Amino acid sequence: MNWIVVLPFAAGSLAGMLIGRIIAHFLAGSKLQQGFAVVSMGVPVWMIIRLFWMG
């Protein structure tokens, strides 16, 4: 395993989980699901836009 590649992703995941736990206390479950859905739809749209814009 190439740890130089893995460590930034692992650190980002850990930070995201910790921040998500804090935010989850302030939001209802349905709002968390809606937010996840928006992000899940936004990422591929952003990738497609980048594909055609950056060529």
C-alpha positions in Angstrom: 0.0 0.0 0.0 1.3 3.4 -0.9 1.0 5.3 2.4 1.9 8.6 0.8 -1.3 8.4 -1.2 -3.5 6.8 1.5 -2.7 9.1 4.4 -4.3 12.3 3.0 -7.5 10.4 2.2 -7.5 8.8 5.6 -6.9 12.2 7.3 -9.7 13.8 5.3 -12.1 11.0 6.1 -11.4 11.2 9.8 -11.8 15.0 9.8 -15.0 14.7 7.9 -16.4 12.2 10.3 -15.6 14.3 13.3 -17.1 17.4 11.8 -20.1 15.4 10.7 -20.7 14.2 14.2 -20.8 17.8 15.5 -23.1 19.0 12.7 -25.4 16.0 13.2 -26.4 17.2 16.7 -27.9 20.4 15.2 -29.8 18.9 12.3 -32.8 16.6 12.1 -32.3 13.2 10.4 -34.4 14.2 7.4 -32.3 17.3 6.8 -29.1 15.2 7.0 -30.5 12.8 4.4 -31.5 15.7 2.1 -28.0 17.2 2.5 -26.4 13.9 1.6 -28.6 13.6 -1.4 -27.7 17.0 -2.7 -24.0 16.4 -2.3 -24.3 13.0 -3.9 -26.0 14.5 -6.9 -23.7 17.5 -7.0 -20.4 15.6 -7.2 -21.1 13.8 -10.5 -22.5 17.0 -12.0 -19.4 18.9 -11.0 -17.2 16.2 -12.5 -19.1 16.3 -15.8 -18.8 20.1 -15.9 -15.1 19.8 -15.3 -14.7 17.1 -17.9 -16.2 19.3 -20.6 -14.8 22.6 -19.4 -11.2 21.5 -18.7 -11.3 19.1 -21.7 
